[in-house]
């Protein structure tokens, strides 16, 4: 599988959350900075990629990105018991994120450093209450050099100068 860009990752996250939250959430979409000026149908889950740094190299030629994602869990202030309901919403999202690769398989690592807390998303006259769920995840973009080729199953390590055919017994097996 090949992820050409971050849109592939975002689309997979949207599909994942829509399928798991079904009719309980009105809006699952990308976070937009101009959302403060728009009406948002709640409950809403807005997904944001906040930071990218160098990721863990998988050793297969793909670009490894360490991404920090945030899911903004948003409820209208008109929601009954909004203070506890928004926390419940964030707890559900937190549980969904744990171990989720969002249907991306080997294109994403397991989520790490998952946190949740009160958000600052409160635009508009009616206002909103929000909590966020944040996580870091390695994402791999591009094509693996092993795609369609031979993938090694056994790797042996030798130390120079004791290498070559005459030293086959000196090699140490490091994978199976």
Residue, then its C-alpha position, 0 to 999 in steps of 0.5 A: x500500500x502506498x500513501x502519496x500524501x497526508x490527504x490519504x491519512x486524513x481521509x482514512x481518519x475521517x472514515x474511521x471516526x465516521x464509521x465508529x461514531x456513526x449517528x452519534x456525531x453530526x460532523x466529522x471533518x478537518x479543523x479549519x482556522x476559519x471555523x470560528x466564523x461559521x456555524x458548526x453542526x454539533x456534536x462535531x469532531x474536527x481533526x487537525x494535524x498540528x506538527x510534523x517532525x522526523x519519524x522513525x525510519x522503517x528502513x524501506x525508503x519511505x518518508x517517515x513523519x512523526x505527526x501530532x494529531x488533534x481531534x477537537x470534540x465539540x458540543x453546543x453550549x445548549x447541550x444538556x449537561x454539556x460540561x460532563x458530556x463533552x468529557x464523555x465525548x473526549x473519553x470515547x475518542x480517546x479509547x478509539x485512538x488507542x491502537x488505531x491505525x485508521x485502516x492504513x495498515x503499515x502506513x501508520x504506526x501505533x498512536x503514542x503519547x495520547x492525551x486529552x484536555x479542555x479545549x479553547x474552541x468557543x466561537x460564536x454567539x451561542x458558543x461551544x464547549x470543547x475538549x481535545x484528544x491529542x496523539x503522536x503517530x508515525x506515518x510513512x509516505x511514498x513507496x517502499x523499496x520492497x514493494x513488488x520485490x523480494x523482502x528479506x526474511x533472514x538477516x545475518x550480521x558479520x564483522x570485518x575482516x571476518x566476512x565472506x564465504x570462508x566465514x559463514x559460521x562467524x555470522x550472527x543471525x539478527x532476524x528470522 
